[in-house]
Amino acid sequence: MALALPPSQQKKYKLVLLGESGVGKSSLVLRLVKDEWMESQHSTVGASFFRCSCTVDDQTVNFDIWDTAGQERYKSLASMYYRGAAAAVVVYDITSSDSLERAKYWIRELMANSPETIVALVGNKCDLENLRKVYPEEAETYAKEMNLLFSEASAKEGTKVMPILTGLARKLTANTTATAVKDGGVIGANQRKQPKKGGGCPCS
């Protein structure tokens, strides 16, 4: 069994998931946290909290994850969770063009209200290729324009799900000051250096 890394080699960040209801945010979190898939899941009410970790460059990176509800009636509550978040995963469904437009809304919200948050745009349900409405070139072009990380994934099959987390972890640890790490606790966006230019897929 691998030994746990000492606290000096561990970092913790707040991460929020945003996106329209039904795009699979909760399924992605379930795959990340438990490596499980449930065919039927209830819609998130308000927000749900999870913890997950990964290892990059011999460092343990811990995430406090807030999975927010996508229904319109909870829209006003989302800012409580994304403000000050070190990272955000904005999810759309590749079988729904409308869900990508909704994802762009959340990205504009983040840019306006939490501009230092590192954002990954994720197209979920890539196992449904025969129903695809959003092609990767379209979403990736937008991601590059907005300086976002980008990838497609399948929560159902587990395809390229963990690389979303490790891609964010790498970018976060590269942009975190040594002082912020020593402070301990959850490192929010206001404790990080400005992210470098350039996005790209974290799982390529």
FIDO-289233 format. One record per residue (C-alpha): residue in three letters; chain; x, y, z negated. Coordinates in pm, 1 decimal, m for minus. Each point is the difference from the previous one (the first is absolute). Layout:
(ALA,A,(X,Y,Z)) ...
//
This chain:
(MET,A,(0.0,0.0,0.0)) (ALA,A,(133.1,343.9,94.2)) (LEU,A,(85.5,229.8,m290.0)) (ALA,A,(m197.4,323.0,m31.0)) (LEU,A,(194.8,307.9,96.4)) (PRO,A,(85.0,243.5,m282.7)) (PRO,A,(m215.0,315.2,m31.1)) (SER,A,(280.5,208.3,152.8)) (GLN,A,(m50.0,m191.4,323.8)) (GLN,A,(m379.2,22.0,m2.8)) (LYS,A,(m214.7,282.0,134.9)) (LYS,A,(m370.4,69.1,m23.0)) (TYR,A,(m223.7,194.9,236.6)) (LYS,A,(m365.0,91.0,33.0)) (LEU,A,(m154.2,m121.8,326.0)) (VAL,A,(m351.7,67.8,128.3)) (LEU,A,(m199.8,m174.7,274.6)) (LEU,A,(m236.1,211.2,209.7)) (GLY,A,(m229.5,m75.5,291.0)) (GLU,A,(m356.0,m57.9,108.3)) (SER,A,(m212.6,m263.8,m172.1)) (GLY,A,(40.8,m343.8,154.8)) (VAL,A,(347.1,43.0,151.4)) (GLY,A,(146.7,m251.6,m245.3)) (LYS,A,(181.1,208.2,m261.0)) (SER,A,(m94.9,m231.8,m284.8)) (SER,A,(90.1,m305.0,208.9)) (LEU,A,(345.8,146.1,64.4)) (VAL,A,(48.8,61.0,m371.5)) (LEU,A,(m115.2,m352.6,m85.0)) (ARG,A,(249.5,m138.8,250.3)) (LEU,A,(277.9,216.2,m146.6)) (VAL,A,(m73.1,m73.3,m364.4)) (LYS,A,(m110.1,m365.0,8.0)) (ASP,A,(75.2,m112.1,357.4)) (GLU,A,(m365.8,m99.4,27.5)) (TRP,A,(m287.0,58.5,241.3)) (MET,A,(m371.1,14.4,m75.7)) (GLU,A,(m244.8,m28.6,287.9)) (SER,A,(m250.9,221.8,m176.7)) (GLN,A,(88.4,290.8,m227.4)) (HIS,A,(m220.5,256.2,m166.5)) (SER,A,(62.0,363.0,93.0)) (THR,A,(220.3,183.3,m247.5)) (VAL,A,(m190.0,229.8,m235.8)) (GLY,A,(197.4,315.6,m80.1)) (ALA,A,(347.2,m154.5,m12.4)) (SER,A,(174.3,m317.2,m114.0)) (PHE,A,(344.6,m22.5,m157.9)) (PHE,A,(268.9,m260.4,72.1)) (ARG,A,(370.9,m50.1,m53.2)) (CYS,A,(241.2,m148.0,251.4)) (SER,A,(376.7,m11.2,42.4)) (CYS,A,(259.7,m77.1,262.7)) (THR,A,(379.0,m7.9,17.4)) (VAL,A,(200.8,215.8,239.3)) (ASP,A,(377.2,40.5,m0.9)) (ASP,A,(31.2,m187.0,m332.3)) (GLN,A,(m248.8,234.4,m166.7)) (THR,A,(m341.0,m92.1,m134.7)) (VAL,A,(m261.0,249.3,116.5)) (ASN,A,(m326.8,m3.3,m194.5)) (PHE,A,(m319.6,151.6,134.7)) (ASP,A,(m304.5,116.5,m193.8)) (ILE,A,(m263.4,m37.5,273.1)) (TRP,A,(m333.1,181.8,16.2)) (ASP,A,(m240.5,m154.0,250.1)) (THR,A,(m260.4,268.7,69.1)) (ALA,A,(m358.0,m43.6,116.8)) (GLY,A,(m64.4,85.9,362.5)) (GLN,A,(m369.4,86.3,m24.7)) (GLU,A,(m95.0,358.9,71.4)) (ARG,A,(m149.2,51.3,m345.5)) (TYR,A,(340.5,m59.3,m160.7)) (LYS,A,(194.1,229.2,234.0)) (SER,A,(24.5,284.2,m250.3)) (LEU,A,(156.5,m231.5,m259.5)) (ALA,A,(289.5,m107.3,222.7)) (SER,A,(207.2,310.8,m71.4)) (MET,A,(19.4,m106.6,m366.2)) (TYR,A,(201.1,m300.7,113.9)) (TYR,A,(209.5,130.4,289.3)) (ARG,A,(122.4,327.0,m152.6)) (GLY,A,(357.4,m48.7,m110.9)) (ALA,A,(20.3,m353.0,140.4)) (ALA,A,(349.4,m92.4,111.2)) (ALA,A,(m141.7,m206.5,288.1)) (ALA,A,(m325.1,m62.1,182.3)) (VAL,A,(m116.6,m276.7,230.6)) (VAL,A,(m269.5,129.6,235.0)) (VAL,A,(m183.7,m294.1,153.1)) (TYR,A,(m209.9,m30.7,314.4)) (ASP,A,(m161.1,m296.9,174.6)) (ILE,A,(143.9,m74.9,346.5)) (THR,A,(m348.7,m102.9,114.3)) (SER,A,(m145.6,344.7,m80.2)) (SER,A,(105.0,326.3,164.7)) (ASP,A,(m211.2,189.4,m252.8)) (SER,A,(204.5,m143.2,m286.8)) (LEU,A,(317.9,145.1,154.5)) (GLU,A,(m163.3,343.1,19.0)) (ARG,A,(m94.1,m39.3,m365.0)) (ALA,A,(358.6,m93.8,m80.2)) (LYS,A,(114.4,320.2,169.8)) (TYR,A,(m234.7,192.6,m229.8)) (TRP,A,(170.4,m149.6,m305.4)) (ILE,A,(342.9,75.9,141.8)) (ARG,A,(m100.2,365.3,47.1)) (GLU,A,(m122.3,0.8,m360.4)) (LEU,A,(332.9,m135.8,m120.4)) (MET,A,(199.4,247.8,207.5)) (ALA,A,(m201.6,287.6,m143.9)) (ASN,A,(m21.9,m107.1,m363.8)) (SER,A,(293.5,m234.4,m65.9)) (PRO,A,(251.7,83.0,275.1)) (GLU,A,(296.2,m182.0,m155.3)) (THR,A,(m180.5,m334.1,m13.0)) (ILE,A,(161.1,m255.3,231.6)) (VAL,A,(m274.4,m142.4,220.2)) (ALA,A,(m31.0,m329.7,185.4)) (LEU,A,(m272.4,m34.3,263.1)) (VAL,A,(m109.5,m364.1,18.6)) (GLY,A,(m225.6,m163.5,257.3)) (ASN,A,(m161.0,m296.4,m174.1)) (LYS,A,(m170.5,m307.6,153.2)) (CYS,A,(257.0,m56.8,275.2)) (ASP,A,(m117.3,m363.3,m2.5)) (LEU,A,(m310.0,125.7,188.7)) (GLU,A,(189.7,78.4,318.4)) (ASN,A,(m295.7,m91.5,220.7)) (LEU,A,(m207.7,272.5,m168.6)) (ARG,A,(269.9,267.5,6.0)) (LYS,A,(m108.0,360.5,63.8)) (VAL,A,(311.8,179.7,m123.4)) (TYR,A,(325.0,m85.6,177.8)) (PRO,A,(329.0,23.5,m189.0)) (GLU,A,(146.7,251.7,244.4)) (GLU,A,(m273.2,250.2,m84.6)) (ALA,A,(38.0,m32.2,m376.2)) (GLU,A,(379.5,m13.8,9.4)) (THR,A,(19.7,315.7,213.0)) (TYR,A,(m218.6,180.0,m252.9)) (ALA,A,(210.2,m134.4,m288.6)) (LYS,A,(319.9,130.2,157.3)) (GLU,A,(m157.3,340.4,56.7)) (MET,A,(m100.7,15.9,m366.7)) (ASN,A,(325.6,m148.3,m135.7)) (LEU,A,(m168.8,m309.5,m140.9)) (LEU,A,(106.1,m358.3,m39.0)) (PHE,A,(m210.9,m225.4,222.2)) (SER,A,(m84.7,m366.5,26.1)) (GLU,A,(m280.6,m239.6,78.0)) (ALA,A,(m85.7,m282.8,m236.3)) (SER,A,(m247.8,m275.0,m74.4)) (ALA,A,(m113.3,m36.3,m358.5)) (LYS,A,(m180.2,m319.7,100.2)) (GLU,A,(308.0,m172.9,141.3)) (GLY,A,(254.3,182.2,m217.0)) (THR,A,(178.8,129.2,309.3)) (LYS,A,(235.1,294.9,m64.6)) (VAL,A,(m169.6,93.2,m326.2)) (MET,A,(296.3,m8.7,m240.6)) (PRO,A,(223.6,194.7,244.3)) (ILE,A,(m237.9,295.3,m48.0)) (LEU,A,(102.7,10.5,m365.8)) (THR,A,(370.3,m59.9,60.5)) (GLY,A,(7.1,265.9,271.8)) (LEU,A,(m147.1,255.6,m239.1)) (ALA,A,(232.8,m115.3,m278.5)) (ARG,A,(306.0,53.5,217.9)) (LYS,A,(m108.5,348.2,98.6)) (LEU,A,(m90.5,91.0,m357.9)) (THR,A,(324.5,m121.5,m154.3)) (ALA,A,(197.9,181.3,270.3)) (ASN,A,(m174.3,325.4,m92.4)) (THR,A,(m5.1,m24.2,m379.2)) (THR,A,(243.4,203.6,m210.4)) (ALA,A,(206.9,m177.6,m263.4)) (THR,A,(m149.3,226.2,m267.8)) (ALA,A,(m353.7,m102.5,89.4)) (VAL,A,(89.0,m367.8,m28.1)) (LYS,A,(149.1,44.6,m346.7)) (ASP,A,(m312.7,176.9,m123.1)) (GLY,A,(m192.4,m327.0,24.8)) (GLY,A,(m373.4,m38.3,43.1)) (VAL,A,(m187.0,58.0,322.3)) (ILE,A,(190.4,213.5,246.7)) (GLY,A,(m237.2,227.1,184.5)) (ALA,A,(48.2,197.8,317.7)) (ASN,A,(108.6,316.6,m179.2)) (GLN,A,(306.8,m179.8,m136.5)) (ARG,A,(141.1,m100.8,335.3)) (LYS,A,(212.4,166.8,260.5)) (GLN,A,(m167.2,94.9,324.8)) (PRO,A,(m20.0,m306.8,225.8)) (LYS,A,(229.4,m9.5,298.5)) (LYS,A,(m143.1,37.3,345.5)) (GLY,A,(m94.2,m311.1,190.9)) (GLY,A,(m263.5,m264.4,m50.4)) (GLY,A,(m12.1,m341.1,159.9)) (CYS,A,(m139.9,m334.5,m86.9)) (PRO,A,(116.3,m134.9,m339.0)) (CYS,A,(m32.7,m357.7,118.3)) (SER,A,(184.6,5.3,331.7)) 
//
